[in-house]
Amino acid sequence: MESGFNEIVDEEIKVIQKDSDTDYGYIKMTYDLSCLKILINIKKTYS
């Protein structure tokens, strides 16, 4: 289950990063993911 969740998070981060207007750091990326109902530790978005 954990690896499936990680793949979903990775894909969502890639989708967010494709938009040139969303050049986010880890704090804003974590907030944007939380708006999508993906609640993760802020350290997880470093990758």
N, CA, C, O and CB atoms as a CASP TS submission, in Angstrom:
PFRMAT TS
TARGET T0000
AUTHOR 0000-0000-0000
METHOD Language model
MODEL 1
PARENT N/A
ATOM      1  N   MET     1       0.819  -1.194   0.000  1.00  0.00           N
ATOM      2  CA  MET     1       0.000   0.000   0.000  1.00  0.00           C
ATOM      3  C   MET     1       0.864   1.259   0.000  1.00  0.00           C
ATOM      4  O   MET     1       0.563   2.214  -0.716  1.00  0.00           O
ATOM      5  CB  MET     1      -0.932  -0.003   1.202  1.00  0.00           C
ATOM      6  N   GLU     2       1.912   1.270   0.780  1.00  0.00           N
ATOM      7  CA  GLU     2       2.779   2.446   0.888  1.00  0.00           C
ATOM      8  C   GLU     2       3.405   2.814  -0.452  1.00  0.00           C
ATOM      9  O   GLU     2       3.442   3.993  -0.806  1.00  0.00           O
ATOM     10  CB  GLU     2       3.875   2.199   1.918  1.00  0.00           C
ATOM     11  N   SER     3       3.899   1.831  -1.207  1.00  0.00           N
ATOM     12  CA  SER     3       4.544   2.147  -2.482  1.00  0.00           C
ATOM     13  C   SER     3       3.534   2.682  -3.483  1.00  0.00           C
ATOM     14  O   SER     3       3.885   3.524  -4.309  1.00  0.00           O
ATOM     15  CB  SER     3       5.243   0.911  -3.051  1.00  0.00           C
ATOM     16  N   GLY     4       2.296   2.220  -3.433  1.00  0.00           N
ATOM     17  CA  GLY     4       1.256   2.738  -4.318  1.00  0.00           C
ATOM     18  C   GLY     4       0.950   4.192  -4.006  1.00  0.00           C
ATOM     19  O   GLY     4       0.751   5.002  -4.912  1.00  0.00           O
ATOM     20  N   PHE     5       0.913   4.518  -2.722  1.00  0.00           N
ATOM     21  CA  PHE     5       0.677   5.893  -2.309  1.00  0.00           C
ATOM     22  C   PHE     5       1.824   6.787  -2.758  1.00  0.00           C
ATOM     23  O   PHE     5       1.599   7.907  -3.218  1.00  0.00           O
ATOM     24  CB  PHE     5       0.497   5.976  -0.789  1.00  0.00           C
ATOM     25  N   ASN     6       3.059   6.294  -2.624  1.00  0.00           N
ATOM     26  CA  ASN     6       4.221   7.072  -3.049  1.00  0.00           C
ATOM     27  C   ASN     6       4.168   7.368  -4.537  1.00  0.00           C
ATOM     28  O   ASN     6       4.530   8.465  -4.962  1.00  0.00           O
ATOM     29  CB  ASN     6       5.511   6.334  -2.710  1.00  0.00           C
ATOM     30  N   GLU     7       3.722   6.405  -5.335  1.00  0.00           N
ATOM     31  CA  GLU     7       3.608   6.620  -6.778  1.00  0.00           C
ATOM     32  C   GLU     7       2.576   7.691  -7.093  1.00  0.00           C
ATOM     33  O   GLU     7       2.776   8.507  -7.992  1.00  0.00           O
ATOM     34  CB  GLU     7       3.241   5.316  -7.486  1.00  0.00           C
ATOM     35  N   ILE     8       1.465   7.689  -6.349  1.00  0.00           N
ATOM     36  CA  ILE     8       0.437   8.711  -6.550  1.00  0.00           C
ATOM     37  C   ILE     8       0.988  10.090  -6.217  1.00  0.00           C
ATOM     38  O   ILE     8       0.774  11.047  -6.961  1.00  0.00           O
ATOM     39  CB  ILE     8      -0.804   8.412  -5.689  1.00  0.00           C
ATOM     40  N   VAL     9       1.694  10.187  -5.106  1.00  0.00           N
ATOM     41  CA  VAL     9       2.283  11.470  -4.697  1.00  0.00           C
ATOM     42  C   VAL     9       3.301  11.932  -5.736  1.00  0.00           C
ATOM     43  O   VAL     9       3.310  13.105  -6.107  1.00  0.00           O
ATOM     44  CB  VAL     9       2.954  11.350  -3.303  1.00  0.00           C
ATOM     45  N   ASP    10       4.149  11.035  -6.204  1.00  0.00           N
ATOM     46  CA  ASP    10       5.144  11.388  -7.221  1.00  0.00           C
ATOM     47  C   ASP    10       4.480  11.915  -8.484  1.00  0.00           C
ATOM     48  O   ASP    10       4.929  12.908  -9.056  1.00  0.00           O
ATOM     49  CB  ASP    10       6.015  10.179  -7.557  1.00  0.00           C
ATOM     50  N   GLU    11       3.417  11.256  -8.917  1.00  0.00           N
ATOM     51  CA  GLU    11       2.715  11.688 -10.126  1.00  0.00           C
ATOM     52  C   GLU    11       2.061  13.057  -9.934  1.00  0.00           C
ATOM     53  O   GLU    11       2.103  13.893 -10.836  1.00  0.00           O
ATOM     54  CB  GLU    11       1.656  10.654 -10.522  1.00  0.00           C
ATOM     55  N   GLU    12       1.464  13.289  -8.780  1.00  0.00           N
ATOM     56  CA  GLU    12       0.839  14.588  -8.514  1.00  0.00           C
ATOM     57  C   GLU    12       1.881  15.699  -8.485  1.00  0.00           C
ATOM     58  O   GLU    12       1.630  16.792  -8.993  1.00  0.00           O
ATOM     59  CB  GLU    12       0.070  14.551  -7.184  1.00  0.00           C
ATOM     60  N   ILE    13       3.042  15.437  -7.900  1.00  0.00           N
ATOM     61  CA  ILE    13       4.115  16.433  -7.868  1.00  0.00           C
ATOM     62  C   ILE    13       4.580  16.736  -9.287  1.00  0.00           C
ATOM     63  O   ILE    13       4.815  17.897  -9.621  1.00  0.00           O
ATOM     64  CB  ILE    13       5.302  15.940  -7.002  1.00  0.00           C
ATOM     65  N   LYS    14       4.715  15.719 -10.121  1.00  0.00           N
ATOM     66  CA  LYS    14       5.128  15.934 -11.513  1.00  0.00           C
ATOM     67  C   LYS    14       4.105  16.754 -12.277  1.00  0.00           C
ATOM     68  O   LYS    14       4.470  17.607 -13.086  1.00  0.00           O
ATOM     69  CB  LYS    14       5.346  14.598 -12.216  1.00  0.00           C
ATOM     70  N   VAL    15       2.821  16.504 -12.027  1.00  0.00           N
ATOM     71  CA  VAL    15       1.763  17.267 -12.694  1.00  0.00           C
ATOM     72  C   VAL    15       1.827  18.736 -12.269  1.00  0.00           C
ATOM     73  O   VAL    15       1.707  19.635 -13.102  1.00  0.00           O
ATOM     74  CB  VAL    15       0.367  16.670 -12.368  1.00  0.00           C
ATOM     75  N   ILE    16       2.014  18.971 -10.979  1.00  0.00           N
ATOM     76  CA  ILE    16       2.104  20.342 -10.475  1.00  0.00           C
ATOM     77  C   ILE    16       3.331  21.048 -11.051  1.00  0.00           C
ATOM     78  O   ILE    16       3.259  22.225 -11.404  1.00  0.00           O
ATOM     79  CB  ILE    16       2.159  20.348  -8.932  1.00  0.00           C
ATOM     80  N   GLN    17       4.458  20.338 -11.150  1.00  0.00           N
ATOM     81  CA  GLN    17       5.696  20.948 -11.638  1.00  0.00           C
ATOM     82  C   GLN    17       5.680  21.212 -13.136  1.00  0.00           C
ATOM     83  O   GLN    17       6.477  22.017 -13.617  1.00  0.00           O
ATOM     84  CB  GLN    17       6.865  20.066 -11.302  1.00  0.00           C
ATOM     85  N   LYS    18       4.797  20.560 -13.891  1.00  0.00           N
ATOM     86  CA  LYS    18       4.718  20.807 -15.334  1.00  0.00           C
ATOM     87  C   LYS    18       4.268  22.226 -15.641  1.00  0.00           C
ATOM     88  O   LYS    18       4.648  22.787 -16.668  1.00  0.00           O
ATOM     89  CB  LYS    18       3.768  19.815 -15.989  1.00  0.00           C
ATOM     90  N   ASP    19       3.469  22.807 -14.770  1.00  0.00           N
ATOM     91  CA  ASP    19       2.990  24.174 -14.964  1.00  0.00           C
ATOM     92  C   ASP    19       4.110  25.140 -14.591  1.00  0.00           C
ATOM     93  O   ASP    19       4.625  25.106 -13.474  1.00  0.00           O
ATOM     94  CB  ASP    19       1.707  24.450 -14.114  1.00  0.00           C
ATOM     95  N   SER    20       4.477  25.996 -15.529  1.00  0.00           N
ATOM     96  CA  SER    20       5.594  26.921 -15.276  1.00  0.00           C
ATOM     97  C   SER    20       5.255  27.962 -14.210  1.00  0.00           C
ATOM     98  O   SER    20       6.159  28.568 -13.636  1.00  0.00           O
ATOM     99  CB  SER    20       5.992  27.627 -16.568  1.00  0.00           C
ATOM    100  N   ASP    21       3.968  28.177 -13.939  1.00  0.00           N
ATOM    101  CA  ASP    21       3.572  29.146 -12.916  1.00  0.00           C
ATOM    102  C   ASP    21       3.682  28.585 -11.502  1.00  0.00           C
ATOM    103  O   ASP    21       3.565  29.328 -10.528  1.00  0.00           O
ATOM    104  CB  ASP    21       2.155  29.606 -13.167  1.00  0.00           C
ATOM    105  N   THR    22       3.905  27.287 -11.388  1.00  0.00           N
ATOM    106  CA  THR    22       3.983  26.666 -10.062  1.00  0.00           C
ATOM    107  C   THR    22       5.409  26.201  -9.772  1.00  0.00           C
ATOM    108  O   THR    22       5.655  25.015  -9.553  1.00  0.00           O
ATOM    109  CB  THR    22       3.002  25.477  -9.960  1.00  0.00           C
ATOM    110  N   ASP    23       6.327  27.139  -9.773  1.00  0.00           N
ATOM    111  CA  ASP    23       7.716  26.840  -9.430  1.00  0.00           C
ATOM    112  C   ASP    23       7.831  26.922  -7.909  1.00  0.00           C
ATOM    113  O   ASP    23       8.297  27.916  -7.354  1.00  0.00           O
ATOM    114  CB  ASP    23       8.723  27.834 -10.143  1.00  0.00           C
ATOM    115  N   TYR    24       7.386  25.835  -7.245  1.00  0.00           N
ATOM    116  CA  TYR    24       7.229  25.826  -5.803  1.00  0.00           C
ATOM    117  C   TYR    24       8.422  25.216  -5.093  1.00  0.00           C
ATOM    118  O   TYR    24       9.124  24.358  -5.627  1.00  0.00           O
ATOM    119  CB  TYR    24       5.987  25.084  -5.430  1.00  0.00           C
ATOM    120  N   GLY    25       8.626  25.685  -3.877  1.00  0.00           N
ATOM    121  CA  GLY    25       9.523  25.019  -2.948  1.00  0.00           C
ATOM    122  C   GLY    25       8.740  23.952  -2.206  1.00  0.00           C
ATOM    123  O   GLY    25       7.574  23.697  -2.506  1.00  0.00           O
ATOM    124  N   TYR    26       9.385  23.340  -1.246  1.00  0.00           N
ATOM    125  CA  TYR    26       8.738  22.214  -0.576  1.00  0.00           C
ATOM    126  C   TYR    26       7.556  22.633   0.291  1.00  0.00           C
ATOM    127  O   TYR    26       6.620  21.852   0.459  1.00  0.00           O
ATOM    128  CB  TYR    26       9.743  21.483   0.271  1.00  0.00           C
ATOM    129  N   ILE    27       7.572  23.836   0.841  1.00  0.00           N
ATOM    130  CA  ILE    27       6.461  24.271   1.691  1.00  0.00           C
ATOM    131  C   ILE    27       5.203  24.504   0.858  1.00  0.00           C
ATOM    132  O   ILE    27       4.128  24.018   1.208  1.00  0.00           O
ATOM    133  CB  ILE    27       6.836  25.555   2.457  1.00  0.00           C
ATOM    134  N   LYS    28       5.331  25.237  -0.232  1.00  0.00           N
ATOM    135  CA  LYS    28       4.171  25.482  -1.087  1.00  0.00           C
ATOM    136  C   LYS    28       3.698  24.208  -1.770  1.00  0.00           C
ATOM    137  O   LYS    28       2.500  24.027  -1.984  1.00  0.00           O
ATOM    138  CB  LYS    28       4.500  26.537  -2.134  1.00  0.00           C
ATOM    139  N   MET    29       4.630  23.322  -2.115  1.00  0.00           N
ATOM    140  CA  MET    29       4.248  22.063  -2.734  1.00  0.00           C
ATOM    141  C   MET    29       3.432  21.226  -1.755  1.00  0.00           C
ATOM    142  O   MET    29       2.430  20.624  -2.139  1.00  0.00           O
ATOM    143  CB  MET    29       5.492  21.288  -3.203  1.00  0.00           C
ATOM    144  N   THR    30       3.854  21.184  -0.495  1.00  0.00           N
ATOM    145  CA  THR    30       3.118  20.443   0.526  1.00  0.00           C
ATOM    146  C   THR    30       1.720  21.030   0.702  1.00  0.00           C
ATOM    147  O   THR    30       0.750  20.286   0.850  1.00  0.00           O
ATOM    148  CB  THR    30       3.880  20.460   1.866  1.00  0.00           C
ATOM    149  N   TYR    31       1.611  22.355   0.688  1.00  0.00           N
ATOM    150  CA  TYR    31       0.301  23.000   0.810  1.00  0.00           C
ATOM    151  C   TYR    31      -0.580  22.661  -0.390  1.00  0.00           C
ATOM    152  O   TYR    31      -1.760  22.352  -0.224  1.00  0.00           O
ATOM    153  CB  TYR    31       0.461  24.529   0.939  1.00  0.00           C
ATOM    154  N   ASP    32      -0.018  22.716  -1.591  1.00  0.00           N
ATOM    155  CA  ASP    32      -0.793  22.416  -2.792  1.00  0.00           C
ATOM    156  C   ASP    32      -1.284  20.967  -2.775  1.00  0.00           C
ATOM    157  O   ASP    32      -2.418  20.693  -3.167  1.00  0.00           O
ATOM    158  CB  ASP    32       0.050  22.678  -4.051  1.00  0.00           C
ATOM    159  N   LEU    33      -0.443  20.050  -2.327  1.00  0.00           N
ATOM    160  CA  LEU    33      -0.859  18.655  -2.201  1.00  0.00           C
ATOM    161  C   LEU    33      -1.961  18.505  -1.149  1.00  0.00           C
ATOM    162  O   LEU    33      -2.877  17.701  -1.319  1.00  0.00           O
ATOM    163  CB  LEU    33       0.343  17.770  -1.839  1.00  0.00           C
ATOM    164  N   SER    34      -1.872  19.275  -0.070  1.00  0.00           N
ATOM    165  CA  SER    34      -2.910  19.182   0.959  1.00  0.00           C
ATOM    166  C   SER    34      -4.249  19.686   0.424  1.00  0.00           C
ATOM    167  O   SER    34      -5.300  19.215   0.860  1.00  0.00           O
ATOM    168  CB  SER    34      -2.501  19.984   2.211  1.00  0.00           C
ATOM    169  N   CYS    35      -4.229  20.628  -0.506  1.00  0.00           N
ATOM    170  CA  CYS    35      -5.467  21.084  -1.149  1.00  0.00           C
ATOM    171  C   CYS    35      -6.088  19.980  -1.994  1.00  0.00           C
ATOM    172  O   CYS    35      -7.297  19.972  -2.229  1.00  0.00           O
ATOM    173  CB  CYS    35      -5.195  22.316  -2.020  1.00  0.00           C
ATOM    174  N   LEU    36      -5.252  19.047  -2.448  1.00  0.00           N
ATOM    175  CA  LEU    36      -5.734  17.893  -3.215  1.00  0.00           C
ATOM    176  C   LEU    36      -6.075  16.716  -2.305  1.00  0.00           C
ATOM    177  O   LEU    36      -6.292  15.601  -2.779  1.00  0.00           O
ATOM    178  CB  LEU    36      -4.685  17.466  -4.242  1.00  0.00           C
ATOM    179  N   LYS    37      -6.122  16.971  -0.993  1.00  0.00           N
ATOM    180  CA  LYS    37      -6.425  15.951   0.024  1.00  0.00           C
ATOM    181  C   LYS    37      -5.323  14.901   0.146  1.00  0.00           C
ATOM    182  O   LYS    37      -5.591  13.761   0.527  1.00  0.00           O
ATOM    183  CB  LYS    37      -7.742  15.264  -0.304  1.00  0.00           C
ATOM    184  N   ILE    38      -4.085  15.280  -0.175  1.00  0.00           N
ATOM    185  CA  ILE    38      -2.928  14.407   0.014  1.00  0.00           C
ATOM    186  C   ILE    38      -2.138  14.999   1.174  1.00  0.00           C
ATOM    187  O   ILE    38      -1.422  15.987   1.007  1.00  0.00           O
ATOM    188  CB  ILE    38      -2.043  14.285  -1.306  1.00  0.00           C
ATOM    189  N   LEU    39      -2.270  14.394   2.343  1.00  0.00           N
ATOM    190  CA  LEU    39      -1.622  14.907   3.537  1.00  0.00           C
ATOM    191  C   LEU    39      -0.357  14.099   3.812  1.00  0.00           C
ATOM    192  O   LEU    39      -0.417  12.923   4.170  1.00  0.00           O
ATOM    193  CB  LEU    39      -2.581  14.858   4.750  1.00  0.00           C
ATOM    194  N   ILE    40       0.791  14.758   3.637  1.00  0.00           N
ATOM    195  CA  ILE    40       2.072  14.100   3.853  1.00  0.00           C
ATOM    196  C   ILE    40       2.971  15.002   4.686  1.00  0.00           C
ATOM    197  O   ILE    40       2.721  16.200   4.820  1.00  0.00           O
ATOM    198  CB  ILE    40       2.748  13.747   2.508  1.00  0.00           C
ATOM    199  N   ASN    41       4.005  14.416   5.235  1.00  0.00           N
ATOM    200  CA  ASN    41       4.994  15.171   5.988  1.00  0.00           C
ATOM    201  C   ASN    41       5.730  16.111   5.037  1.00  0.00           C
ATOM    202  O   ASN    41       6.006  15.754   3.892  1.00  0.00           O
ATOM    203  CB  ASN    41       5.989  14.221   6.711  1.00  0.00           C
ATOM    204  N   ILE    42       6.040  17.288   5.507  1.00  0.00           N
ATOM    205  CA  ILE    42       6.689  18.295   4.661  1.00  0.00           C
ATOM    206  C   ILE    42       8.043  17.813   4.139  1.00  0.00           C
ATOM    207  O   ILE    42       8.467  18.227   3.060  1.00  0.00           O
ATOM    208  CB  ILE    42       6.871  19.596   5.438  1.00  0.00           C
ATOM    209  N   LYS    43       8.731  16.939   4.893  1.00  0.00           N
ATOM    210  CA  LYS    43      10.037  16.435   4.483  1.00  0.00           C
ATOM    211  C   LYS    43       9.941  15.515   3.270  1.00  0.00           C
ATOM    212  O   LYS    43      10.923  15.341   2.548  1.00  0.00           O
ATOM    213  CB  LYS    43      10.695  15.701   5.636  1.00  0.00           C
ATOM    214  N   LYS    44       8.778  14.928   3.039  1.00  0.00           N
ATOM    215  CA  LYS    44       8.598  13.984   1.942  1.00  0.00           C
ATOM    216  C   LYS    44       8.661  14.694   0.589  1.00  0.00           C
ATOM    217  O   LYS    44       8.934  14.045  -0.421  1.00  0.00           O
ATOM    218  CB  LYS    44       7.263  13.248   2.089  1.00  0.00           C
ATOM    219  N   THR    45       8.422  15.988   0.539  1.00  0.00           N
ATOM    220  CA  THR    45       8.419  16.700  -0.731  1.00  0.00           C
ATOM    221  C   THR    45       9.804  17.174  -1.164  1.00  0.00           C
ATOM    222  O   THR    45       9.938  17.828  -2.198  1.00  0.00           O
ATOM    223  CB  THR    45       7.497  17.875  -0.642  1.00  0.00           C
ATOM    224  N   TYR    46      10.834  16.852  -0.385  1.00  0.00           N
ATOM    225  CA  TYR    46      12.189  17.222  -0.764  1.00  0.00           C
ATOM    226  C   TYR    46      12.656  16.495  -2.017  1.00  0.00           C
ATOM    227  O   TYR    46      13.489  17.024  -2.752  1.00  0.00           O
ATOM    228  CB  TYR    46      13.139  16.940   0.372  1.00  0.00           C
ATOM    229  N   SER    47      12.149  15.312  -2.276  1.00  0.00           N
ATOM    230  CA  SER    47      12.640  14.488  -3.386  1.00  0.00           C
ATOM    231  C   SER    47      12.236  14.984  -4.707  1.00  0.00           C
ATOM    232  O   SER    47      12.582  14.384  -5.724  1.00  0.00           O
ATOM    233  CB  SER    47      12.182  13.112  -3.249  1.00  0.00           C
TER
END
